[in-house]
């Protein structure tokens, strides 16, 4: 599978080095364009819709995270920079990799391999999502290591975030661990039934037994007692009509 890419770096030589390395070591990557400024890159990315972005972090007096925050449909991201102090920021925006200049071919090939796998998974997930609609019954495809599990959303009690992983707690007692963030699944679940009560928890409101306002704790049908963030209490009470 080919992957389309875009490069953002304010140093022309750095862009040339990276594009040359991609041609030599990663022929499966088709470069759609490049830029030295955030504004041009943002316009290009929205128009070209690349699968993968290679981003420098410091661009003159601006940081590239400004661009990332403006992307509604976010491609896969690989940071290519001369600084290691932004690695935590890269984790927060769910970057695939963080490469330090000068680029090591083996590391670049590894990053591209991750991108190809991620793009393939997204394509497969899209196909599965179109197939799991059955007479109005909405289901969720949960990607595992070797297979996808198709689950009726009515059997999903709650989702739990664990850094870059998500745990799905199902009505039959099974817990499924997935190597994707909770945020990536939140948009797939209907707002009428699911509510983000906390940074770490997305709950199926159909399984709520009680809500302790004083302790800010939600009791679910499987016995789980989950914390509710203070800023989410008012909206939760409105949702539950308590």
C-alpha positions in Angstrom: 0.0 0.0 0.0 1.3 3.4 -1.0 1.2 6.3 1.5 1.0 10.0 0.6 3.0 12.5 2.6 3.8 16.2 3.1 6.9 17.8 4.6 6.9 21.0 6.7 10.4 22.4 7.7 11.6 26.0 7.5 15.1 24.8 6.3 15.2 24.1 2.6 18.2 21.8 3.0 16.3 19.8 5.6 13.4 19.4 3.3 15.6 18.2 0.5 17.4 15.8 2.7 14.2 14.2 3.9 12.6 14.0 0.5 15.8 12.4 -0.9 15.8 9.9 2.0 12.2 9.0 1.3 12.9 8.4 -2.4 15.9 6.2 -1.6 14.7 4.3 1.4 10.9 4.5 1.3 9.7 4.2 -2.3 6.2 3.4 -1.0 5.8 7.0 0.0 4.4 9.5 -2.6 5.4 13.1 -1.6 2.5 15.5 -2.4 4.2 18.7 -1.4 6.3 20.6 1.1 6.5 24.0 2.7 8.6 26.2 5.0 5.7 28.0 6.7 2.8 26.9 8.8 0.2 29.0 6.9 1.1 27.5 3.5 1.3 24.0 5.0 -2.1 24.3 6.6 -3.7 25.3 3.3 -1.9 22.6 1.4 -2.7 19.8 3.9 -6.4 20.7 3.9 -6.4 20.7 0.1 -4.2 17.7 -0.6 -5.3 15.4 2.3 -2.0 13.5 2.7 -1.9 10.3 4.8 1.3 11.3 6.6 2.9 14.5 7.8 6.6 15.0 8.4 6.8 18.0 10.7 9.7 20.1 12.1 8.8 21.5 15.5 10.3 25.0 15.7 9.6 27.2 12.6 11.1 30.6 13.1 9.1 32.1 16.0 6.3 29.5 15.9 5.7 26.0 17.0 4.2 23.4 14.7 1.7 22.3 17.3 -0.2 25.5 16.3 -0.8 23.8 12.9 -1.7 20.4 14.4 -4.4 21.9 16.6 -6.1 23.5 13.5 -6.4 20.2 11.6 -9.9 18.7 11.9 -9.1 15.6 9.9 -5.6 14.8 11.3 -3.2 12.7 9.2 -0.6 10.5 10.8 2.3 12.6 12.2 6.0 12.0 12.4 8.1 14.8 13.9 11.5 15.3 12.4 13.5 17.8 14.5 16.8 18.7 16.0 15.3 19.0 19.5 14.3 16.3 21.9 12.5 18.5 24.4 9.2 18.3 22.6 8.8 14.6 22.8 6.0 14.9 25.5 4.1 17.3 23.3 4.4 14.7 20.5 2.8 12.1 22.7 -0.1 14.4 23.5 -1.0 14.8 19.8 -0.6 11.1 19.3 2.3 11.3 16.9 3.5 8.0 15.4 7.2 8.8 15.8 9.7 11.4 16.8 12.9 11.4 14.8 16.0 13.4 15.7 18.1 15.1 12.9 20.2 14.0 11.2 17.8 11.3 10.0 18.8 7.6 10.4 17.5 5.6 7.5 16.5 2.7 9.7 14.4 5.0 11.9 12.8 6.7 8.9 11.8 3.3 7.5 10.4 2.3 10.8 8.3 5.4 11.0 7.0 4.9 7.5 6.1 1.3 8.3 4.1 2.4 11.3 2.3 5.0 9.1 1.4 2.4 6.5 0.0 0.1 9.1 -2.0 2.9 10.7 -3.4 4.0 7.3 -4.3 0.4 6.4 -6.1 0.0 9.8 -8.0 3.2 9.2 -9.1 2.0 5.8 -10.2 -1.4 7.2 -12.0 0.3 10.0 -13.9 2.5 7.6 -15.0 -0.6 5.6 -16.0 -2.4 8.8 -18.0 0.6 10.0 -20.0 0.6 6.7 -20.7 -3.1 7.2 -21.8 -3.3 10.8 -25.0 -1.4 10.4 -27.7 -4.0 10.7 -31.4 -2.9 10.6 -30.6 0.2 12.5 -28.6 -1.7 15.2 -25.4 0.2 15.7 -22.2 -1.8 16.4 -18.6 -0.9 17.1 -15.6 -2.6 15.5 -12.9 -3.0 18.2 -9.5 -3.6 16.7 -7.4 -6.4 18.4 -3.9 -7.6 17.6 -5.0 -10.2 15.1 -8.7 -9.5 14.5 -11.5 -7.0 14.8 -14.3 -7.7 17.3 -17.8 -6.5 16.3 -19.7 -5.5 19.4 -23.2 -4.1 19.8 -22.9 -0.8 21.5 -25.7 -1.8 23.8 -23.3 -4.4 25.3 -20.6 -1.8 26.0 -20.8 -0.5 29.6 -17.9 1.9 29.5 -14.5 2.7 27.9 -11.4 3.4 30.1 -8.4 5.4 28.9 -4.9 4.1 29.7 -2.5 6.5 28.1 -2.5 5.5 24.4 -4.6 2.4 25.1 -8.4 2.0 25.7 -10.1 -0.7 27.8 -13.6 -1.7 26.7 -15.7 -3.1 29.6 -18.4 -5.3 28.1 -21.7 -6.5 29.6 -20.6 -10.1 29.6 -17.7 -9.2 31.9 -15.0 -9.3 29.2 -12.4 -6.5 29.1 -10.8 -5.8 25.7 -7.6 -3.7 25.5 -7.0 -1.8 22.3 -3.8 0.1 21.3 -5.7 3.3 20.4 -6.7 6.3 22.4 -10.2 6.8 23.9 -10.6 10.0 21.9 -10.3 8.0 18.6 -13.4 6.0 19.6 -15.5 8.8 21.2 -16.7 10.1 17.9 -17.9 6.7 16.8 -20.3 6.3 19.8 -23.7 8.1 19.8 -23.9 11.1 22.1 -27.4 10.2 23.1 -26.2 7.1 24.9 -22.5 7.8 25.8 -21.0 10.5 27.9 -17.5 11.5 28.8 -17.7 11.8 32.6 -13.9 12.2 33.1 -10.8 12.4 31.1 -10.3 8.7 31.5 -13.9 7.4 31.2 -16.6 7.3 28.6 -19.8 5.8 29.9 -22.9 4.1 28.4 -25.7 6.0 30.3 -28.0 3.0 30.0 -25.9 1.2 32.6 -26.0 4.0 35.2 -27.5 2.9 38.6 -26.9 6.0 40.6 -24.9 9.2 40.9 -23.5 10.4 44.2 -23.4 14.2 43.8 -21.5 14.7 47.0 -18.7 12.2 46.2 -18.9 12.8 42.4 -19.1 9.1 41.8 -21.1 7.1 39.3 -22.3 3.6 40.0 -22.7 1.3 37.0 -24.7 -1.9 36.6 -21.6 -4.1 36.7 -20.6 -2.7 40.1 -18.0 -0.2 38.8 -17.7 3.0 40.7 -16.3 5.8 38.5 -15.2 9.3 39.3 -17.0 12.2 37.6 -15.0 15.4 36.8 -16.4 18.5 38.5 -16.7 20.3 35.2 -18.8 17.4 33.8 -21.3 17.1 36.7 -23.9 19.7 35.6 -24.1 18.3 32.1 -24.2 14.7 33.4 -27.1 15.5 35.7 -28.9 17.1 32.8 -28.3 14.0 30.7 -29.6 11.7 33.5 -32.5 14.0 34.4 -31.6 13.7 38.1 
